[in-house]
Amino acid sequence: ELKQNYPNPFNPTTKIKYTIPSNVASDFSLSKITLKVYDILGKEVATLVNGQLAAGSQRVFFDASSLNSGVYFYRIDADGIDGQKFSSTRKMILTK
């Protein structure tokens, strides 16, 4: 599950929470997780997570102080141990 960032709108930092369910990753195995931020044109502006993670609740902080005000999207992609794939995208607004 990918949750809405908080706060939204934000300036210049925000927190993004996500959960990896136990049926995707177990205590003994890891899932490949990527969490990236894109601008309104679809250009990748940041990679927040790129690695193997176990099941559970996670959070990451995004510092957008080097970016312009505007609408951005963040997307999570997860590859589970059983071959399942999950993807979700949400919108956030940076106001300076």
DSSP file with accessible surface (Angstrom, degrees, kcal/mol):
  #  RESIDUE AA STRUCTURE BP1 BP2  ACC     N-H-->O    O-->H-N    N-H-->O    O-->H-N    TCO  KAPPA ALPHA  PHI   PSI    X-CA   Y-CA   Z-CA
    1    1 A E              0   0  116      0, 0.0    18,-2.5     0, 0.0     2,-0.5   0.000 360.0 360.0 360.0 133.2    0.0    0.0    0.0
    2    2 A L  B     -A   18   0A   3     16,-0.2    16,-0.2    74,-0.1     2,-0.2  -0.948 360.0-154.6-108.5 121.7    1.3    3.5   -0.9
    3    3 A K        -     0   0   82     14,-2.5     2,-0.1    -2,-0.5    14,-0.1  -0.545  26.5 -90.1 -95.9 162.9   -0.1    6.2    1.3
    4    4 A Q        -     0   0   80     -2,-0.2    13,-0.2     1,-0.1    -1,-0.1  -0.458  49.4-108.4 -68.9 137.9   -0.6    9.9    0.6
    5    5 A N        -     0   0    4     86,-0.2    11,-0.2    -2,-0.1    -1,-0.1  -0.243  39.2-107.7 -64.0 157.2    2.4   12.0    1.5
    6    6 A Y  B    S+B   15   0A 176      9,-2.2     9,-2.4     1,-0.2     2,-0.1  -0.994  94.0  24.2-139.5 132.6    2.1   14.3    4.5
    7    7 A P  S    S-     0   0   56      0, 0.0    -1,-0.2     0, 0.0     8,-0.1   0.651  83.9-155.0 -76.3 164.9    1.9   17.2    4.5
    8    8 A N  S    S+     0   0   56      1,-0.2     2,-0.2    -2,-0.1    86,-0.1  -0.898  83.5  36.4-148.1 115.1    0.4   17.8    1.1
    9    9 A P  S    S-     0   0   74      0, 0.0     2,-0.3     0, 0.0    85,-0.2   0.515  97.3-179.2 -64.8 160.7    1.0   20.5   -0.2
   10   10 A F  B     -d   94   0B   4     83,-2.3    85,-2.4    -2,-0.2     4,-0.1  -0.887  25.8-137.0-136.5 162.1    4.4   20.7    1.3
   11   11 A N  S    S-     0   0   92      2,-0.5    85,-0.1    -2,-0.3     2,-0.1  -0.739  79.2 -36.1-162.2 117.1    7.5   23.0    1.4
   12   12 A P  S    S+     0   0   43      0, 0.0    52,-3.2     0, 0.0     2,-0.3  -0.932 124.2  38.9 -97.8   2.5   10.2   21.7    1.1
   13   13 A T  E     + C   0  63A  71     50,-0.2    -2,-0.5    51,-0.1     2,-0.3  -0.859  52.7 172.5-119.7 153.7   10.0   18.3    2.8
   14   14 A T  E     - C   0  62A   3     48,-1.8    48,-2.9    -2,-0.3     2,-0.4  -0.964  26.1-124.3-148.6 161.4    7.3   15.7    3.1
   15   15 A K  E     -BC   6  61A  53     -9,-2.4    -9,-2.2    -2,-0.3     2,-0.5  -0.931  17.5-163.6-113.4 135.2    7.0   12.1    4.4
   16   16 A I  E     - C   0  60A   0     44,-3.0    44,-2.4    -2,-0.4     2,-0.4  -0.976   7.3-164.9-119.1 124.9    5.8    9.2    2.3
   17   17 A K  E     + C   0  59A  95     -2,-0.5   -14,-2.5    42,-0.2     2,-0.3  -0.852  11.7 169.5-108.3 147.0    4.6    6.0    4.0
   18   18 A Y  E     -AC   2  58A   8     40,-2.2    40,-3.1    -2,-0.4     2,-0.4  -0.979  20.0-143.0-151.4 157.1    4.2    2.6    2.4
   19   19 A T  E     - C   0  57A  38    -18,-2.5    38,-0.2    -2,-0.3    36,-0.1  -0.988   1.6-155.0-128.0 133.9    3.5   -0.9    3.6
   20   20 A I  E     - C   0  56A   7     36,-2.3    36,-2.5    -2,-0.4    -2,-0.0  -0.937  28.0-133.9-104.3 114.6    4.8   -4.2    2.2
   21   21 A P    >>  -     0   0   55      0, 0.0     4,-1.8     0, 0.0     3,-1.6  -0.286  15.3-117.2 -70.8 158.0    2.4   -7.0    3.1
   22   22 A S  T 34 S+     0   0   98      1,-0.3    33,-0.1     2,-0.2     5,-0.0   0.727 112.6  62.4 -68.1 -20.8    3.6  -10.3    4.4
   23   23 A N  T 34 S+     0   0   98      1,-0.2    -1,-0.3     3,-0.1    59,-0.2   0.603 107.5  44.3 -81.4  -7.5    2.2  -12.2    1.4
   24   24 A V  T <4 S+     0   0   15     -3,-1.6    57,-2.2     1,-0.4     2,-0.3   0.786 130.6  10.6 -96.9 -39.8    4.6  -10.2   -0.8
   25   25 A A  S  < S-     0   0    0     -4,-1.8    -1,-0.4    55,-0.2     2,-0.2  -0.995  70.1-156.5-138.7 143.8    7.7  -10.5    1.4
   26   26 A S    >   -     0   0   38     -2,-0.3     3,-1.0    -3,-0.1    29,-0.3  -0.606  39.2 -96.3-111.2 177.6    8.3  -12.6    4.5
   27   27 A D  T 3  S+     0   0  139      1,-0.2    27,-0.1    -2,-0.2    -1,-0.0   0.741 126.2  45.7 -63.4 -22.1   10.7  -12.3    7.4
   28   28 A F  T 3  S+     0   0  197      2,-0.0     2,-0.3    26,-0.0    -1,-0.2   0.464 115.6  43.3-102.7  -4.6   13.1  -14.6    5.6
   29   29 A S    <   -     0   0   31     -3,-1.0    26,-0.3    24,-0.0     2,-0.3  -0.945  69.6-136.3-139.9 163.8   12.9  -13.1    2.1
   30   30 A L        -     0   0   85     -2,-0.3     2,-0.4    -5,-0.1    24,-0.2  -0.835   7.6-137.9-121.8 155.3   12.9   -9.7    0.6
   31   31 A S  E     -E   53   0B   1     22,-3.0    22,-2.6    -2,-0.3     2,-0.6  -0.881  26.1-115.9-109.8 145.2   11.0   -7.9   -2.1
   32   32 A K  E     -EF  52  79B  69     47,-1.3    47,-2.1    -2,-0.4     2,-0.4  -0.696  41.8-176.0 -78.8 119.4   12.6   -5.6   -4.7
   33   33 A I  E     -EF  51  78B   1     18,-3.2    18,-2.4    -2,-0.6     2,-0.4  -0.967  14.2-179.3-123.3 133.3   11.1   -2.1   -4.1
   34   34 A T  E     -EF  50  77B  23     43,-2.3    43,-2.3    -2,-0.4     2,-0.4  -0.995   3.2-175.4-127.4 140.4   11.6    1.1   -6.0
   35   35 A L  E     +EF  49  76B   0     14,-2.4    13,-2.8    -2,-0.4    14,-1.6  -0.964  16.1 173.2-134.4 113.7   10.0    4.5   -5.0
   36   36 A K  E     -EF  47  75B  50     39,-2.3    39,-2.6    -2,-0.4     2,-0.4  -0.883  25.0-137.4-125.7 156.1   10.6    7.3   -7.5
   37   37 A V  E     -EF  46  74B   0      9,-2.9     8,-3.0    -2,-0.3     9,-1.4  -0.922  21.2-171.1-113.9 137.5    9.4   10.9   -7.9
   38   38 A Y  E     -EF  44  73B  51     35,-3.3    35,-2.7    -2,-0.4     6,-0.2  -0.936  18.1-126.6-127.5 149.9    8.5   12.3  -11.3
   39   39 A D  E >   - F   0  72B  32      4,-2.4     3,-2.1    -2,-0.3    33,-0.2  -0.238  45.8 -86.8 -83.6-178.8    7.6   15.8  -12.5
   40   40 A I  T 3  S+     0   0  109     31,-0.5    32,-0.1     1,-0.3    -1,-0.1   0.760 129.0  54.9 -64.3 -22.1    4.4   16.7  -14.4
   41   41 A L  T 3  S-     0   0  156      2,-0.1    -1,-0.3     1,-0.0     3,-0.1   0.467 121.0-106.0 -89.8  -1.6    6.1   15.7  -17.7
   42   42 A G  S <  S+     0   0   50     -3,-2.1     2,-0.4     1,-0.3    -2,-0.1   0.511  71.1 144.8  90.6   7.5    7.0   12.3  -16.5
   43   43 A K        -     0   0  145      1,-0.1    -4,-2.4     2,-0.0    -1,-0.3  -0.633  54.9-116.9 -81.1 131.0   10.7   13.0  -16.0
   44   44 A E  E     +E   38   0B  80     -2,-0.4    -6,-0.3    -6,-0.2     3,-0.1  -0.504  37.4 171.4 -67.9 127.8   12.3   11.2  -13.1
   45   45 A V  E     +     0   0B  47     -8,-3.0     2,-0.3     1,-0.3    -7,-0.2   0.569  61.7   9.3-113.2 -16.9   13.5   13.8  -10.5
   46   46 A A  E     -E   37   0B  23     -9,-1.4    -9,-2.9    16,-0.0     2,-0.5  -0.963  50.3-147.0-162.5 146.0   14.4   11.5   -7.6
   47   47 A T  E     +E   36   0B  64     -2,-0.3   -11,-0.2   -11,-0.2     3,-0.1  -0.980  20.7 173.3-112.9 115.7   14.9    7.9   -6.5
   48   48 A L  E     +     0   0B  41    -13,-2.8     2,-0.4    -2,-0.5   -12,-0.2   0.782  68.4  18.5 -93.2 -33.3   13.9    7.6   -2.8
   49   49 A V  E     +E   35   0B  20    -14,-1.6   -14,-2.4    11,-0.1    -1,-0.3  -0.996  56.6 158.7-140.9 135.0   14.1    3.8   -2.5
   50   50 A N  E     +E   34   0B 103     -2,-0.4     2,-0.3   -16,-0.2   -16,-0.2  -0.655  47.2  62.6-154.8  90.8   15.8    1.2   -4.6
   51   51 A G  E    S-E   33   0B  24    -18,-2.4   -18,-3.2    -2,-0.2     2,-0.5  -0.992  82.8 -52.7 178.2-171.9   16.5   -2.1   -2.9
   52   52 A Q  E     +E   32   0B 108     -2,-0.3     2,-0.3   -20,-0.2   -20,-0.2  -0.809  51.8 177.2 -94.7 125.1   15.4   -5.2   -1.2
   53   53 A L  E     -E   31   0B  41    -22,-2.6   -22,-3.0    -2,-0.5     2,-0.1  -0.956  22.6-129.6-130.7 150.1   13.1   -4.8    1.8
   54   54 A A        -     0   0   33     -2,-0.3   -34,-0.2   -24,-0.2   -27,-0.1  -0.398  46.3 -73.6 -87.4 169.9   11.2   -7.1    4.1
   55   55 A A  S    S+     0   0   26    -26,-0.3     2,-0.2   -29,-0.3    -1,-0.2  -0.231  84.6  72.2 -62.2 150.6    7.5   -7.0    4.9
   56   56 A G  E    S-C   20   0A  29    -36,-2.5   -36,-2.3    -3,-0.1     2,-0.3  -0.704  84.0 -44.7 134.5 177.3    6.3   -4.2    7.2
   57   57 A S  E     +C   19   0A  98    -38,-0.2     2,-0.3    -2,-0.2   -38,-0.2  -0.631  55.0 179.8 -83.0 138.7    5.5   -0.5    7.4
   58   58 A Q  E     -C   18   0A  63    -40,-3.1   -40,-2.2    -2,-0.3     2,-0.3  -0.907  10.6-166.9-132.9 160.6    8.2    1.9    5.9
   59   59 A R  E     -C   17   0A 152     -2,-0.3     2,-0.3   -42,-0.2   -42,-0.2  -0.993   1.3-170.7-148.7 152.2    8.6    5.6    5.6
   60   60 A V  E     -C   16   0A  25    -44,-2.4   -44,-3.0    -2,-0.3     2,-0.4  -0.988  17.9-134.0-141.3 145.3   10.9    7.9    3.6
   61   61 A F  E     -C   15   0A 129     -2,-0.3     2,-0.5   -46,-0.2   -46,-0.2  -0.859  15.2-154.8-102.2 139.2   11.4   11.6    3.7
   62   62 A F  E     -C   14   0A  10    -48,-2.9   -48,-1.8    -2,-0.4     2,-0.7  -0.962   2.2-161.8-117.3 122.0   11.6   13.6    0.5
   63   63 A D  E     +C   13   0A  93     -2,-0.5     3,-0.3   -50,-0.2   -50,-0.2  -0.907  12.9 174.1-104.4 111.0   13.5   16.9    0.4
   64   64 A A    >   +     0   0    1    -52,-3.2     3,-2.0    -2,-0.7   -51,-0.1   0.031  37.4 123.0-104.8  26.4   12.4   18.9   -2.6
   65   65 A S  T 3  S+     0   0   67      1,-0.3    -1,-0.2   -53,-0.1   -52,-0.1   0.769  75.2  52.1 -63.2 -21.8   14.3   22.1   -1.8
   66   66 A S  T 3  S+     0   0  108     -3,-0.3    -1,-0.3   -54,-0.1     2,-0.2   0.498  99.1  83.7 -92.3  -0.4   16.2   21.9   -5.2
   67   67 A L  S <  S-     0   0   30     -3,-2.0     2,-0.1   -55,-0.1     3,-0.1  -0.631  79.4-112.0-102.8 159.9   12.9   21.6   -7.2
   68   68 A N        -     0   0  130     -2,-0.2    26,-0.1     1,-0.1    -1,-0.1  -0.467  44.3 -87.1 -81.2 158.2   10.5   24.2   -8.5
   69   69 A S  S    S+     0   0   65     -2,-0.1     2,-0.3    24,-0.1    26,-0.2  -0.292  80.0  88.0 -58.5 147.7    7.0   24.6   -7.2
   70   70 A G  E    S- G   0  94B  30     24,-2.3    24,-2.9    -3,-0.1     2,-0.4  -0.943  76.5 -44.4 153.3-172.2    4.5   22.4   -9.0
   71   71 A V  E     + G   0  93B  46     -2,-0.3   -31,-0.5    22,-0.2     2,-0.3  -0.769  50.7 178.8 -93.8 134.1    2.8   19.0   -9.2
   72   72 A Y  E     -FG  39  92B  18     20,-3.0    20,-3.1    -2,-0.4     2,-0.4  -0.900  16.0-144.7-131.2 158.4    4.8   15.9   -8.8
   73   73 A F  E     -FG  38  91B  68    -35,-2.7   -35,-3.3    -2,-0.3     2,-0.4  -0.957   5.7-158.5-122.9 143.6    4.0   12.2   -8.8
   74   74 A Y  E     -FG  37  90B   0     16,-2.5    16,-2.4    -2,-0.4     2,-0.4  -0.974  11.0-167.7-122.9 141.9    5.6    9.4   -6.7
   75   75 A R  E     -FG  36  89B  96    -39,-2.6   -39,-2.3    -2,-0.4     2,-0.4  -0.991   9.2-157.6-133.7 134.3    5.4    5.8   -7.7
   76   76 A I  E     -FG  35  88B   6     12,-2.5    12,-1.8    -2,-0.4     2,-0.4  -0.901   7.5-172.5-109.6 137.9    6.1    2.6   -6.0
   77   77 A D  E     -FG  34  87B  42    -43,-2.3   -43,-2.3    -2,-0.4     2,-0.4  -1.000   6.5-176.3-127.3 128.8    6.9   -0.7   -7.8
   78   78 A A  E     -FG  33  86B   8      8,-2.9     8,-2.5    -2,-0.4     2,-0.6  -0.992  15.3-160.5-129.9 133.9    7.3   -3.9   -5.9
   79   79 A D  E     -FG  32  85B  65    -47,-2.1   -47,-1.3    -2,-0.4     6,-0.2  -0.961  23.1-146.9-111.0 113.5    8.2   -7.4   -7.1
   80   80 A G    >   -     0   0   12      4,-3.5     3,-1.5    -2,-0.6   -55,-0.2  -0.311  22.4-113.1 -79.6 165.2    7.1  -10.1   -4.6
   81   81 A I  T 3  S+     0   0   91    -57,-2.2   -56,-0.1     1,-0.3    -1,-0.1   0.746 116.9  53.9 -68.0 -23.8    8.8  -13.3   -3.9
   82   82 A D  T 3  S-     0   0   93    -58,-0.3    -1,-0.3   -59,-0.2     3,-0.1   0.230 126.6 -96.1 -96.3  13.2    5.9  -15.3   -5.4
   83   83 A G  S <  S+     0   0   59     -3,-1.5    -2,-0.1     1,-0.3     2,-0.1   0.367  78.6 142.0  91.5  -6.7    6.1  -13.4   -8.7
   84   84 A Q        -     0   0   94    -60,-0.1    -4,-3.5    -5,-0.1     2,-0.4  -0.412  35.7-155.0 -67.0 146.3    3.4  -10.9   -7.8
   85   85 A K  E     - G   0  79B 162     -6,-0.2     2,-0.4    -3,-0.1    -6,-0.2  -0.962   9.7-172.5-123.4 142.8    3.9   -7.3   -9.0
   86   86 A F  E     + G   0  78B  88     -8,-2.5    -8,-2.9    -2,-0.4     2,-0.3  -0.997   6.2 173.2-135.4 140.3    2.5   -4.2   -7.4
   87   87 A S  E     + G   0  77B  53     -2,-0.4     2,-0.3   -10,-0.2   -10,-0.2  -0.994   1.2 170.1-145.8 140.3    2.5   -0.6   -8.6
   88   88 A S  E     - G   0  76B  33    -12,-1.8   -12,-2.5    -2,-0.3     2,-0.4  -0.988  11.7-161.2-151.2 144.2    0.8    2.5   -7.3
   89   89 A T  E     - G   0  75B  72     -2,-0.3     2,-0.3   -14,-0.2   -14,-0.2  -0.978   8.1-177.7-129.3 140.9    1.1    6.2   -8.1
   90   90 A R  E     - G   0  74B  88    -16,-2.4   -16,-2.5    -2,-0.4     2,-0.3  -0.938  21.5-123.4-134.4 159.8    0.1    9.3   -6.1
   91   91 A K  E     - G   0  73B 111     -2,-0.3     2,-0.3   -18,-0.2   -18,-0.2  -0.782  24.9-180.0-104.5 143.0    0.2   13.0   -6.6
   92   92 A M  E     - G   0  72B   0    -20,-3.1   -20,-3.0    -2,-0.3     2,-0.5  -0.969  17.8-138.4-138.6 157.0    1.8   15.6   -4.4
   93   93 A I  E     - G   0  71B  56     -2,-0.3   -83,-2.3   -22,-0.2     2,-0.6  -0.967   6.5-157.9-123.4 123.9    2.1   19.4   -4.6
   94   94 A L  E     -dG  10  70B   1    -24,-2.9   -24,-2.3    -2,-0.5     2,-0.5  -0.879  14.0-176.0 -98.3 122.2    5.2   21.4   -3.8
   95   95 A T              0   0   68    -85,-2.4    -2,-0.0    -2,-0.6   -27,-0.0  -0.983 360.0 360.0-122.3 127.7    4.6   25.1   -3.0
   96   96 A K              0   0  120     -2,-0.5   -85,-0.0   -85,-0.1   -27,-0.0  -0.856 360.0 360.0-116.5 360.0    7.4   27.5   -2.3
